[in-house]
């Protein structure tokens, strides 16, 4: 189920970011035979997510969660981080990175109701009388020393 949501998020992100790099169906930037750095990170994030290592949001940005997930995967499998890490881990086996998808009414039905505007912020809850009394007692007991 988590992988399904990750894939849907990836598809929506890819559609949103289509103007940024214009990737072809193979995940390579149009006009070149090489993956961009962003595509390499997306491929790693998909790889880690499919293996339940939780790289965070699949967004093509190398962040803290991606780095930690990669380190956990390497440690779990007794691998070292080197210049060939993509091949060593098997990341290069991830094929197509992006795909075109038209959101249908069936897709929208699975998502459910979406608010047209964000909800108005609410005030934080007021402290309970017992909490105020306990914090006041702590302040008095520490101030005598």
Residue pairs with C-beta under 8 A, 6 or more apart in sequence:
2 49
2 52
3 49
3 50
6 46
6 49
6 58
9 57
9 58
10 42
10 46
10 58
10 98
11 99
11 101
13 58
13 59
14 23
14 97
14 98
14 99
15 100
15 101
17 60
21 29
21 36
21 38
21 39
22 29
22 30
23 29
23 30
23 36
23 39
23 97
23 98
24 30
25 96
25 98
25 99
26 95
26 96
26 97
27 35
27 39
27 42
27 43
27 95
27 96
27 97
27 98
28 34
28 35
28 39
29 35
29 36
29 39
35 43
38 60
38 61
39 60
39 97
40 86
41 60
41 61
41 62
41 66
42 58
42 59
42 60
42 97
43 86
43 91
43 92
43 94
43 97
44 55
44 66
44 70
44 86
44 91
45 55
45 56
45 58
45 59
45 60
45 66
46 58
46 94
46 97
47 89
47 90
47 91
47 93
47 94
48 54
48 55
48 66
48 69
48 70
48 73
49 55
49 58
51 73
53 69
53 70
53 72
53 73
54 65
54 69
55 65
55 66
55 69
55 70
56 63
56 64
56 65
56 66
56 69
57 65
70 81
70 85
70 89
71 81
73 79
73 89
74 80
74 81
74 85
74 89
77 89
79 85
79 88
79 89
82 88
85 91
86 92
